[in-house]
Amino acid sequence: MSPDRGQDLDLGTATGTTAVGGLPSAPPLSRAKLRASDDLKSAQFRREREPGWHELERLLEQLDKSGPKALSSSDLTRLPILYRATLSSLSVARNVSLDRNLIDYLESLAARAYFRIYGPKTHLSGVLYDYVATALPQAVRRLRWHITLAAFLLILGTLCGYLLTTANQDWFYTLSEADMVDTRSPAASTDALRDSLYQPPPTTKDWLAVFGSSLFYHNSKIALLCFALGFAFGVPTFLLILSNGLMLGAFIALYAGRGLGVDVLGWLAIHGTTELTALVIASGAGFALAEALLFPRALSRLDNLAQRGRQAGLVALGAVIMLLVAGGLEGLGRQLILDTDTRFAIGGGAFLFWLGYFCLVGHGKDRHGDF
């Protein structure tokens, strides 16, 4: 190696270059120069696209303040174009690792634009209307066989409770709850039983409203238990709906044995058609959950339960709304309306209303998927 060549190598090493094929390469850029280059790219990137971002921001602010009516037809046409251009800018900014603040700004702007363009357009009133007019009756019709099973169990329990108590009134104490036995039992006189059906309590309407609320709480708790315990493969739901039927049959048999059968049916009808329908519907939702666990089909049990649970939840919520109506009828209407024929008319009308609602409302396009 000649001294001159060794000197060239030493100089190349000293200046940060390497000789490739006898030719020195360009020295690497320093960190400061790289940072300056990135800043230049970011500034150029921003300068070329920033007007579109500002225009999109302006349109979104107008939408937030005054709604779509504040925008002209050309603005509405521009909105999705600007949104897609912003997404493109965000993708480029991420790929070339531009300024983090710029990326955060574009992500926020794109998210705002997405929800304004593609987000739900209905308000709370629209959601409630859609639930009442479409989702609830459709969900109930999908559960028609589960609800039919619950109705059969309730009728079977009522018939068995009636026959058992008619044959031996001691069954009343076995089938009934303790608080019912305190005031209405075989030990009570016929006059006392009749008075319990027709004599309003000596209190104000405000107290009756509170009474209705407490009944709503109790009944909704039973209905929700029938729904929720469907997770235990439907066994508790089966027992609850059957026991409520037994209790109802024993109660009717007690009054029928004193010649007050029609009177007690009228007393029950004014609120019972709504209340028992709600109980049957909630129990049907519970049986749907049980079916999802017992017969998962192609899905896993958890996936099938999640899919079925959404529809069953719609039905259970509807049952709670019905129990709210039943609580008002039981706490107010039954206490203030003492005529048996009127009680039958209100109860029968309520039953026909619910039957027509669930059978006739919400037909057409199904937006909630097949159950």
Secondary structure as UniProt FT lines:
FT   HELIX           3..14
FT   TURN            15..16
FT   STRAND          19..20
FT   TURN            21..22
FT   STRAND          23..24
FT   HELIX           31..66
FT   HELIX           68..70
FT   HELIX           73..95
FT   TURN            96..97
FT   HELIX           100..118
FT   HELIX           124..130
FT   HELIX           131..135
FT   HELIX           136..142
FT   HELIX           144..167
FT   TURN            169..170
FT   HELIX           171..175
FT   HELIX           178..183
FT   TURN            186..187
FT   HELIX           190..198
FT   HELIX           205..228
FT   HELIX           229..232
FT   TURN            233..234
FT   HELIX           235..256
FT   TURN            257..259
FT   HELIX           261..294
FT   TURN            297..298
FT   HELIX           301..328
FT   HELIX           329..333
FT   HELIX           334..336
FT   HELIX           340..360
FT   TURN            361..362
//
